[in-house]
Amino acid sequence: MKPKIIIKEITWWFWLISFGFILSAIAGWTAGYYAVMAISFIQVIYFLIKEKSIMSFPVQIRLVYFAFTLFGFWIGGRMYMFILLLLGTFMVTFLGPVSYTHLTLPTKRIV
């Protein structure tokens, strides 16, 4: 899979900035956890305005991601959750939306 960097899209910048703050949080900068939470919340608001529905797939992705970032408040478990977030954010940032398209594929097949 080739790297896919789309610098002209604001959504790519959201993911890149989140990736940087996740790295800094894992490296020991405690404020990085809160920065990731803030950027994730901004993404939720941005996509709510853009999509005009909480039921749209892009908004739901950002809501779940934001919910996962709230583990940053739990000192005992935030490192584990943020390592998982780091892996997922890396996939979306550098491999593009193809990395999560399996979520939208139909699960029932007619044989």
JOJO-V228285 format. One line per field, one symbol per residue. ss: DSSP state (a for helix, b for strand, c for the rest). psi: psi as a letter, one per 40 degrees, with the letter a starting at -180 (. if undefined). Layout:
ss: ???
psi: ???
This chain:
ss: cccccccccaaaaaaaaaaaaaaaaaccccaaaaaaaaaaaaaaaaaaaaacccccaaaaaaaaaaaaaaaaaccccaaaaaaaaaaaaaaaaaacaaaaaaaaccccccc
psi: hiihhgeehdddddddddddddddddeehdeddddddddddddddddddddfheeidddddddddddddeeddhddeddddddddddddddddeeieddeeedeihdhhh.
